[in-house]
Amino acid sequence: MAYSPCPNDTFVFDAWAHGRVPGAPELDVTFADIDITNGIAEAAASGAGEGADDSARAGFDVLKVSYAVLPYVLDEYALLPCGGALGRGCGPLVLTREAGVDLTGGTVAVPSEKSTAYLLFRLWAADVLPGGVGEIVVLPFDQIMPAVRDGKVDGGLVIHEARFTYQNYGLHKLADMGEHWEATTGLPIPLGAIVARRGLGEGALRGLADAARASVRMAWDDPEASRGYVLEHAQEMDPAVADQHIGLYVNEFTADLGEAGYAAVRGLLTRAAAEGLVPALRPGALEFP
């Protein structure tokens, strides 16, 4: 399995990764930035072989990916109905060095061009920047705020704990992609999804979902049990910020997407397809065995 070192993922999967979920399959965990896991999923779904890099050939059974990448990978992977990040008031932010900057024609750093954050950004820009932005630069999420601060880019699209720390870089919030999404759709914000190889079979997929759901509930039942794992991988994050991060991104949708969660995912991908940003989903693509 590959997921990010961010506090929400390490909190959610701590019990499973450390063998504390009864009956769950043993995990071999790789930590990777979301742009990397999105690429791994796409490479596997496209049948990458000769010429693919080692990570693309690694054959991960379970991956944390962006919801935005689902239209490209759902033939190979099934969406698990739990374990991911979806909620309200947790959207990506567009940051600038100065308040109220017009990003028309500007250079914007993003964490991935296949990320949900970027998809939400594109939908926002279509509504409020009719002239469009200029160049898009992909950077690891932890390099985006320094790039904006240092004037290397005009704006930055940030995710994760940047919601709580951008003021430390002297930056300003230009817009909240989540606020725009919720205001225009009324739906929660789909961010990160957990997918697993369809070839594992229906029984194994259901077992993986059960293990992920149990791991979430064990984390809630005993938050201190995961603390060492969370802080070890939180990239020197302040413990209070890590707690805020977990509180924002781990919620009822992490335990079960439910009707509202699935409606949000369908809404995002249907709207994005209508704008020509992603391929249309095939019928039944989101159904879980």
Secondary structure, DSSP 8 states (H G I E B T S, - for coil): -EE-SSHHHHHHHHHHHTT-STT------EE--HHHHHHHHHHHHTT--TT--TTTTS--SEEEEEGGGHHHHTTTEEE-SSSSEEESS---EEEESSTT---TT--EEES-TTSHHHHHHHHHHHHH-TT----EEE--HHHHHHHHHTTSSSEEEE-TTHHHHGGGGT-EEEEEHHHHHHHHH---EEEEEEEEEGGG-HHHHHHHHHHHHHHHHHHHH-GGGGHHHHHHTSTT--HHHHHHHHHHH-SHHHH--HHHHHHHHHHHHHHHHHTTSS----TTTT---
